Amino acid sequence: MHAQFPESPVLIPGQGQAPTLHLFGGPRVVQAGRRLEVPEGSKRLLAFVALNGGRVERRHAAGVLWPLGDDLRAAGNLRSALWRLRAAGIDILDSDKYALKVREHTVVDLYVLCDWAGRLIDGTATAGDLCALKWRADALDLLPGWYDDWVLIERERIRQRLLHALEAQSRHLVRAGRFAEAVESAMVAVGVEPLRESAQRSLIEAHLAEGNLVEALRSYDAYRSLTRRELGVEPGGELAALLRMYCESGRRRLRTEGAGRS
C-alpha cells in the first residue's frame, strides 16, 4: 500500500461501526469495514477541519479554502461541500451557523497517532505502544501531494513529532531487550530522514545493545559518507565517541576475562 497509514490495532483499536477518517494516504473514510469515497470537492474541507483540532468557525474555513471571490460565494462553496459529503453517506461533520466540528466518536488516524507519539515521548507508553509497526517510511507523510500552506506547516510538525516518537520507541525497546524491534523502529526514522543524527544514533545504539558492532560501524560509515557528500561535514563527535566507548569497554572486558583465566 502506498503512503498509507498503518491500520494497526495498536494505534486504531476496535473501530467497529464508528467511522474512521484517514488523513495519512487520504483523506478517506472507512465505516463498518467499507470504504466511502470522499467527493473531490469536499476533501479539503474535511481535512481542514480535522487538522485544526476538529473544530473551526465556518467563516474561517470558507475564507481559507475559497479565498477567491466574496464571502457569500465562499459560504456557498462551503455549503456545497457539506452537502456532497452527506450525499456520499459521510456524516462525520457536525455544523451549525457558526462552526464545523468532527462528530463525536469519529476516529481520526492523525489524533490516534499523535496520542501514541505523545506517550512514547513523555515516557508513559503502554506495552501495546511499543509494538514495532509494519509501516513504510512514506506512511509518515500527511496528505501527500497537497501543497496548501495550512497542510505544509502541519505536515512538518507531525513529521517531527513522529520521528521523535520512533526514536523514543527504539530506546524503550532497547531497555526492554527487544533489540530487533528497536532496530526496526530506528530504521524507519532513518528512512524518513537519513541526515537526522538523532535517528542515526538510535539505530547505532540499538545495534550496539544487541552486540552487533559490525552493524553499528556499517551504519556509522554509511552516515559519515552521506554527511560528507550532502553537507561537506563530518557527523557529530558524539556518534564517534559512542563507538569508541563501546570498543574500549569490550577491550577492558577481554583483559579482565583474560586476567581471570590466568
N, C-alpha and C positions, 0 to 999 in steps of 0.2 A: 504494500500500500504506500502510496506516495504522499509524503508530507502530512501524515495523518496522526492525530493524537492517539497515543496508545490506549486502546479501550481495555484497560486492566481493571480487575475487581479491586486491586489495591487502591486505585485512585477514584473509580466511579462505582461504588458498591451498590448492588441491588437496585438497578434502575427501575425494574418493574414496569408499571404503567406510566410513571412520571416521564414527561418529555425531557429530552436531553439536547441542549444546544452545544454543538461543537464549533469552536472558533479556530482550533488548530486543524488545518486542512479543510476549513469550511468557508463560510458558515453553512451548516446543515443541521437538520433537526431529526432526531430519532425518537419514536414513541412506540412502546409496546413491540419493540423489535422491528419496526417498519420505518424505513427512511422516507421522510416527507421532503419533497423538493421545495426549496425556498425560491419564490419568484425573484427574478433578477432585479426588478425594481424595488424590492423590499430588503435585499441582503444588507445594504449599507445601513439602513435604519436599525435592523436587528442587531448588527454588530456594534453600532454606535451606542445604543442603549446599554448593551452588555458591557462594553469597555469602559463606560462611565459609571461603574458601580451599580448598574442595574436600575438606575432611576435618573431621568433627565427632564428638564422642562421642555414642553412641546415647542415653544418658540425658539429655544436654543438649538434643539435638534433640527428644526426646519431651516434655521439660518445657516447652520454649518453644512448641512447636507445639500441644500439647494440655494446657494448664495447668489445665483443669477436671478434677476427679476425682483419683484417686490414681495412684501411679507405675505400678501394674500395668495400669491402664486405658490410660494414655499409651503404655506399651510395647506393648500390644496394638494400639493405633491405628497405631503406627509399623510394626509387622509387617504390618498390613493394607495400609498404603500401599506398602510394598515389594512385597508380593505382587501388587497391582494393576498396578504398573509392569511387572513381569516378564510378567504375563498379557497386557499390551498390546504385548509384544515390545520393551520398552525396558529394556535391560540395561546401564545405564551407571553404576550404583552398586554398588560392592563393599561387603560388610558382613560383620562378624564379631560376636562377642558384646559387643565393646567400642566399635566405631567404624563410621562410614559414610564412604566417600570416593568421589569421582568416579573412575571407572575410567580407567586409563592409556590414552592415545591418544584419549580423548574430546576433541573440540574444543568449547570454551566461548566463545561470542562475547564475553562480558564480559572474559575473560582476554586474548584476542587484541587487543581494542580497547584495553584498558589498557596492554598492551605497546606498541602503536602510539603511544599518547599519551605514554608514558614516553620513547620515543626522540625524539619531537619536542621534548618539554620539556627533556630533558638534552642536546640537540644531537647525538645520534647517529643521526638519521633517515637512512634509505636513500632512493634515488631513488624507489622504489615508495611509500614513506611520504608523499611529497609530492604524490601524485596527489589532486586535489580530488575528494571523494566526492559522488556524486549522491544526497544524502540530505535528508530533510525535517528541519526543526528538532525536531519531536516524536519523531524517532527517537532522540534522546538521553535519552528518559525510560526509566528502568529499571523493568520490571514496572509499567507504567501501570495505575492503578486499584487498586493494592494499598496498604493503609494500615497494615500492621503496623509497629511501631516498628523492628524489625530491617531492614525494607525502606526505610523513610523515611530512616534515617541513612545507609545505604549508597547510596541513590539520590542524595542531595545530595553525598556525597563523590565519586561517579563523575561527576556532572554538572559539578562544579567542575573535576575533572581533564580532562574532555573540552573544556570551554571554554578552559582554559589551552592545551591541545594545538591547538585550532583557531586560536587567536591566534598560537601559535608557528609553526604551519604557514603561516599568512598571511605572517609575517615571512620565513620561509625562502623562500617562493615569490617574494616581492618581490626578495630578494637574487639569486634565480636568473633574474630578468627575466620571470617568468611572472605578469604582472600580473592578467590576467583570472581566473586560478585563485586568486590571492591575495585579490582582491575577493570571490570566491565563498565562500572559507573564512571570511573575516571576517563576511560577511553571515549565514552560518549561526549563528555565535556571537551576533551582534546579534539575530537572530531568536529565539534561545533566551532571551536576557536583554537586552532593549532598554536597560535602565538601567545596564548594566555598562560603565563608562567605558573599561576596557582593551580591550573588544571594539570599541567605537566608535572608539577611537584606531587600532586595527589597520585598520579599514575606511578611515578618513581617510588614514592613511599609504599604504595601497595605492592609493587614488585619486591621491594626490599623486605617488607614484612613477611612475605611468603618465602624469602630466602633466595629469590631469583636475581642475583647480582648481574648476571649477563643480560637479562631482560631490562633491568634498570639502566645499565650502561648503554644498551642499544637505544632505549628511549631518550636518554640524555644526548647521545651523539646525534640522533635524528633531529632533536630540538635545536641543538647547537648549530647544525648545518642550516636549519631553517632560519634562525635568527640572523646568522651571518649573511645568508643570501637575501633575505627580505628586508632586514633592518640595518645590516652592517655592524652589528654589535654582538657581544658575547652574552650568553644567559647570565642571570644574576648570580652573584657569588654564593648565595645560599644553596643553590642546587649542587654546585660542585662540592661545597663543604659537607652537604648531606652524604654524598657518595664517599668522600674521604673518611668521614667519621665511621661509616658502616665498614669500610675496608680496614681501618685501624682497629676497630672493635673486633673484627674477625681475626686479625693478626694477633691481638692480645689474647684472645680466647685460645688460639692454637698454641701460643707459647705457654699458657697456663696448663693446657692439657698435656703438652709435651713435658713440662716440668713435673707434673703429677705422675706420669708414667715412669719417669726416671727415678 
